[in-house]
């Protein structure tokens, strides 16, 4: 990844108001939240042209982050010859995810 590419990712993170680490679900949620606020057909607060420009920036930021995430390679084989049980495998990958991880009591 070039410095210019990384600057685009950083700018997209700021536009969508994301934390330093984000899941795909976080990115999609931020995009939807910002879209509802700034879409020209849904917002009555600013002029339609202002919202159109803002919505364009939001959409571009979303696309940059989706392309960045799309290039991430997920390991599909066990490394180091470990033999994980199904639940251990799942929790290793998704344990911190609020939807797919362990539910808090």
Residue frames as a rotation matrix with the C-alpha (Angstrom) as fourth column:
UNK 1
0.590 0.807 0.000 0.00
0.807 -0.590 0.000 0.00
0.000 0.000 -1.000 0.00
UNK 2
-0.283 -0.695 0.662 1.39
0.665 -0.639 -0.386 3.37
0.691 0.331 0.643 -0.96
UNK 3
-0.840 -0.076 -0.537 1.47
0.468 -0.601 -0.648 6.45
-0.273 -0.796 0.540 1.23
UNK 4
-0.819 0.563 -0.112 -1.19
-0.541 -0.692 0.478 8.03
0.191 0.452 0.871 -1.00
UNK 5
-0.223 0.736 -0.639 -3.46
0.047 0.663 0.747 4.99
0.974 0.136 -0.183 -0.58
UNK 6
-0.422 0.006 -0.906 -2.99
0.865 0.303 -0.401 5.09
0.272 -0.953 -0.134 3.18
UNK 7
-0.975 0.084 -0.207 -3.88
-0.017 -0.952 -0.304 8.80
-0.222 -0.293 0.930 3.23
UNK 8
-0.497 0.844 -0.204 -7.15
-0.511 -0.094 0.855 7.94
0.702 0.529 0.477 1.46
UNK 9
-0.118 0.418 -0.901 -7.93
0.558 0.778 0.287 5.30
0.821 -0.469 -0.325 4.10
UNK 10
-0.706 -0.222 -0.672 -7.17
0.700 -0.359 -0.617 7.78
-0.105 -0.906 0.409 6.89
UNK 11
-0.912 0.407 -0.051 -9.36
-0.408 -0.890 0.202 10.45
0.037 0.205 0.978 5.29
UNK 12
-0.276 0.838 -0.470 -12.19
-0.198 0.429 0.881 7.93
0.940 0.337 0.048 4.82
UNK 13
-0.361 0.063 -0.930 -11.92
0.817 0.502 -0.283 6.94
0.450 -0.862 -0.233 8.50
UNK 14
-0.911 -0.028 -0.411 -12.33
0.255 -0.821 -0.510 10.59
-0.323 -0.570 0.756 9.49
UNK 15
-0.731 0.673 -0.114 -15.26
-0.543 -0.472 0.695 11.19
0.413 0.570 0.710 7.14
UNK 16
0.022 0.765 -0.643 -17.15
-0.014 0.643 0.765 8.20
1.000 -0.008 0.025 8.52
UNK 17
0.121 -0.042 0.992 -16.06
-0.889 -0.449 0.090 9.07
0.442 -0.892 -0.092 12.09
UNK 18
0.764 0.069 -0.641 -14.58
0.039 0.988 0.153 5.65
0.644 -0.142 0.752 12.80
UNK 19
0.799 -0.535 0.273 -12.24
-0.330 -0.010 0.944 4.57
-0.503 -0.845 -0.185 15.58
UNK 20
-0.087 -0.938 -0.335 -8.68
-0.942 -0.032 0.333 3.41
-0.323 0.345 -0.881 14.85
UNK 21
-0.986 -0.110 0.124 -9.94
-0.070 0.955 0.289 -0.18
-0.150 0.277 -0.949 14.54
UNK 22
-0.159 0.975 -0.153 -13.24
-0.862 -0.213 -0.461 -1.04
-0.482 0.059 0.874 12.88
UNK 23
-0.499 0.134 0.857 -15.03
0.286 0.958 0.017 -4.14
-0.818 0.253 -0.516 11.68
UNK 24
-0.899 0.275 0.340 -16.88
0.322 -0.108 0.940 -4.34
0.295 0.955 0.009 8.39
UNK 25
0.038 0.964 -0.264 -20.07
0.947 0.050 0.318 -4.04
0.320 -0.262 -0.911 10.41
UNK 26
0.007 -0.117 -0.993 -18.76
0.637 -0.765 0.095 -0.81
-0.770 -0.634 0.069 12.02
UNK 27
-0.898 -0.400 -0.182 -17.94
0.102 -0.594 0.798 0.65
-0.427 0.699 0.574 8.61
UNK 28
-0.641 0.723 0.259 -21.36
0.526 0.168 0.833 -0.24
0.559 0.670 -0.488 7.20
UNK 29
0.186 0.711 -0.678 -23.15
0.981 -0.169 0.091 1.12
-0.050 -0.682 -0.729 10.26
UNK 30
-0.312 -0.384 -0.869 -21.23
0.385 -0.887 0.254 4.41
-0.869 -0.256 0.425 10.06
UNK 31
-0.988 -0.039 0.152 -22.01
0.157 -0.278 0.948 4.69
0.006 0.960 0.281 6.34
UNK 32
-0.272 0.962 0.034 -25.74
0.781 0.200 0.592 4.15
0.562 0.188 -0.805 6.94
UNK 33
0.165 0.293 -0.942 -25.79
0.878 -0.478 0.004 6.61
-0.449 -0.828 -0.336 9.85
UNK 34
-0.593 -0.472 -0.652 -24.05
0.146 -0.859 0.490 9.32
-0.792 0.196 0.579 7.84
UNK 35
-0.907 0.284 0.310 -26.19
0.336 0.046 0.941 8.58
0.253 0.958 -0.137 4.75
UNK 36
0.006 0.970 -0.244 -29.42
0.971 0.052 0.232 9.02
0.237 -0.239 -0.942 6.67
UNK 37
0.131 -0.030 -0.991 -28.17
0.617 -0.780 0.105 12.34
-0.776 -0.625 -0.084 7.97
UNK 38
-0.378 -0.493 -0.784 -26.84
-0.192 -0.787 0.587 13.75
-0.906 0.372 0.203 4.69
UNK 39
-0.613 0.183 0.769 -28.75
0.741 0.471 0.478 12.13
-0.275 0.863 -0.424 1.83
UNK 40
-0.986 0.166 -0.033 -30.35
-0.167 -0.923 0.348 14.90
0.027 0.348 0.937 -0.28
UNK 41
-0.363 0.908 -0.211 -33.70
-0.099 0.188 0.977 13.09
0.927 0.376 0.022 -0.39
UNK 42
0.139 0.406 -0.903 -33.85
0.762 0.539 0.360 12.52
0.633 -0.738 -0.234 3.37
UNK 43
-0.432 -0.428 -0.794 -32.36
0.863 -0.451 -0.227 15.61
-0.261 -0.783 0.564 4.96
UNK 44
0.540 0.665 0.516 -34.18
0.739 -0.668 0.088 18.91
0.403 0.334 -0.852 5.30
UNK 45
0.547 -0.334 -0.768 -31.46
0.585 -0.504 0.636 20.73
-0.599 -0.797 -0.081 7.26
UNK 46
-0.376 -0.756 -0.536 -29.08
-0.018 -0.573 0.820 21.84
-0.926 0.318 0.201 4.49
UNK 47
0.202 0.421 -0.884 -29.54
-0.880 -0.318 -0.352 22.62
-0.429 0.850 0.307 0.84
UNK 48
0.905 0.251 0.342 -29.86
-0.089 0.900 -0.426 19.69
-0.415 0.355 0.837 -1.52
UNK 49
0.722 -0.683 -0.108 -26.61
-0.156 -0.008 -0.988 20.58
0.674 0.730 -0.113 -3.32
UNK 50
-0.029 -0.722 0.692 -24.64
-0.959 -0.174 -0.222 20.72
0.281 -0.670 -0.687 -0.03
UNK 51
0.312 0.222 0.924 -26.02
-0.611 0.791 0.016 17.33
-0.728 -0.570 0.382 0.98
UNK 52
0.997 0.045 -0.070 -25.27
-0.083 0.566 -0.820 15.98
0.002 0.823 0.568 -2.49
UNK 53
0.308 -0.951 0.008 -21.60
-0.536 -0.181 -0.825 16.94
0.786 0.250 -0.565 -2.17
UNK 54
-0.168 -0.327 0.930 -21.42
-0.977 0.184 -0.111 15.56
-0.134 -0.927 -0.350 1.37
UNK 55
0.658 0.492 0.569 -23.13
-0.418 0.868 -0.267 12.34
-0.626 -0.062 0.777 0.34
UNK 56
0.841 -0.430 -0.328 -20.65
-0.218 0.285 -0.933 11.97
0.495 0.856 0.146 -2.52
UNK 57
-0.118 -0.921 0.371 -17.75
-0.805 -0.129 -0.579 12.26
0.581 -0.367 -0.727 -0.04
UNK 58
0.045 0.227 0.973 -19.40
-0.843 0.531 -0.085 9.72
-0.535 -0.817 0.216 2.29
UNK 59
0.930 0.352 0.107 -19.90
-0.227 0.778 -0.586 7.26
-0.290 0.520 0.803 -0.59
UNK 60
0.518 -0.818 -0.250 -16.31
-0.385 0.038 -0.922 7.68
0.764 0.574 -0.295 -1.76
UNK 61
-0.238 -0.591 0.771 -15.03
-0.959 0.020 -0.281 7.11
0.150 -0.806 -0.572 1.80
UNK 62
0.435 0.499 0.750 -17.12
-0.605 0.779 -0.167 3.95
-0.667 -0.381 0.640 2.07
UNK 63
0.975 -0.069 -0.210 -15.78
-0.140 0.542 -0.829 2.63
0.170 0.838 0.519 -1.25
UNK 64
0.132 -0.987 0.090 -12.16
-0.691 -0.157 -0.706 3.32
0.710 0.031 -0.703 -0.24
UNK 65
-0.265 -0.210 0.941 -12.63
-0.925 0.331 -0.187 1.36
-0.272 -0.920 -0.282 3.00
UNK 66
0.715 0.561 0.416 -14.44
-0.400 0.817 -0.415 -1.50
-0.573 0.130 0.809 1.27
UNK 67
0.770 -0.520 -0.370 -11.61
-0.266 0.266 -0.927 -1.80
0.580 0.812 0.067 -1.26
UNK 68
-0.184 -0.862 0.473 -9.05
-0.863 -0.089 -0.498 -1.71
0.471 -0.500 -0.727 1.56
UNK 69
-0.046 0.250 0.967 -10.90
-0.776 0.600 -0.193 -4.43
-0.629 -0.759 0.167 3.49
UNK 70
0.889 0.448 -0.092 -11.47
-0.387 0.629 -0.674 -6.43
-0.244 0.635 0.733 0.32
UNK 71
0.418 -0.819 -0.392 -7.72
-0.496 0.156 -0.854 -6.76
0.761 0.552 -0.341 -0.14
UNK 72
-0.087 -0.420 0.903 -7.23
-0.985 0.172 -0.015 -8.28
-0.149 -0.891 -0.429 3.31
UNK 73
-0.150 -0.034 -0.988 -6.33
-0.437 0.899 0.035 -11.97
0.887 0.437 -0.150 3.19
UNK 74
0.422 0.390 0.818 -7.96
-0.906 0.222 0.361 -14.13
-0.041 -0.893 0.447 5.82
UNK 75
-0.722 -0.691 -0.013 -6.07
-0.692 0.722 0.007 -17.27
0.004 0.015 -1.000 6.81
UNK 76
0.362 0.889 -0.279 -8.07
-0.898 0.414 0.153 -20.34
0.251 0.195 0.948 5.79
UNK 77
0.384 -0.316 -0.868 -5.70
0.175 0.948 -0.267 -22.96
0.906 -0.049 0.419 7.18
UNK 78
0.983 -0.096 -0.159 -4.39
0.156 -0.038 0.987 -23.63
-0.100 -0.995 -0.022 10.65
UNK 79
0.438 -0.888 0.140 -0.96
-0.476 -0.360 -0.802 -22.22
0.763 0.285 -0.580 11.25
UNK 80
-0.326 -0.719 0.614 1.63
-0.913 0.069 -0.403 -24.09
0.247 -0.691 -0.679 13.25
UNK 81
-0.622 0.074 -0.780 -0.18
-0.083 0.984 0.160 -27.42
0.779 0.164 -0.605 13.06
UNK 82
-0.849 0.373 0.374 -2.63
-0.443 -0.117 -0.889 -26.49
-0.287 -0.921 0.265 15.83
UNK 83
-0.678 0.706 -0.207 -5.82
0.404 0.592 0.697 -28.50
0.614 0.389 -0.686 16.06
UNK 84
-0.894 0.376 0.244 -8.63
-0.446 -0.688 -0.573 -26.26
-0.048 -0.621 0.782 17.29
UNK 85
-0.545 0.827 0.140 -12.06
0.701 0.541 -0.465 -27.39
-0.461 -0.155 -0.874 18.36
UNK 86
-0.192 0.541 0.819 -14.91
0.838 -0.344 0.424 -25.77
0.511 0.767 -0.387 16.43
UNK 87
0.811 0.547 -0.207 -15.88
0.568 -0.653 0.501 -23.41
0.139 -0.524 -0.840 19.26
UNK 88
0.241 -0.818 -0.523 -12.25
0.486 -0.365 0.794 -22.41
-0.840 -0.445 0.310 19.87
UNK 89
-0.574 -0.413 0.707 -11.78
0.810 -0.162 0.564 -21.71
-0.118 0.896 0.428 16.17
UNK 90
0.222 0.792 0.568 -14.91
0.767 -0.502 0.399 -19.55
0.602 0.347 -0.720 16.12
UNK 91
0.868 0.133 -0.478 -14.03
0.455 -0.598 0.660 -17.62
-0.198 -0.791 -0.579 19.26
UNK 92
-0.124 -0.987 -0.104 -10.46
0.706 -0.162 0.690 -17.06
-0.697 0.012 0.717 18.03
UNK 93
-0.708 -0.146 0.691 -11.81
0.681 -0.403 0.612 -15.26
0.189 0.903 0.385 14.98
UNK 94
-0.250 0.757 0.603 -15.10
0.178 -0.577 0.797 -13.75
0.952 0.307 0.010 16.13
UNK 95
-0.173 0.170 -0.970 -15.00
0.934 0.342 -0.106 -13.75
0.314 -0.924 -0.218 19.94
UNK 96
-0.753 -0.183 -0.632 -14.77
0.452 -0.843 -0.294 -9.97
-0.479 -0.506 0.717 20.22
UNK 97
-0.841 0.495 0.219 -17.56
-0.020 -0.433 0.901 -9.34
0.540 0.754 0.374 17.71
UNK 98
-0.745 0.568 0.351 -20.74
-0.573 -0.275 -0.772 -8.20
-0.342 -0.776 0.530 19.48
UNK 99
0.223 0.884 -0.410 -22.98
-0.974 0.213 -0.070 -10.19
0.025 0.415 0.909 17.13
UNK 100
0.517 -0.059 -0.854 -21.00
-0.377 0.880 -0.289 -13.40
0.768 0.471 0.433 16.71
UNK 101
-0.581 -0.814 0.000 -18.96
-0.317 0.226 -0.921 -13.63
0.750 -0.535 -0.390 19.90
UNK 102
-0.606 0.331 -0.723 -19.96
0.727 0.599 -0.335 -14.78
0.322 -0.729 -0.604 23.35
UNK 103
0.203 0.774 0.600 -23.02
0.157 -0.630 0.760 -13.12
0.967 -0.061 -0.249 24.75
UNK 104
-0.847 -0.453 0.277 -22.56
-0.165 -0.271 -0.948 -11.32
0.505 -0.849 0.154 28.04
UNK 105
-0.442 0.684 -0.579 -24.87
0.811 0.581 0.066 -12.36
0.382 -0.441 -0.812 30.84
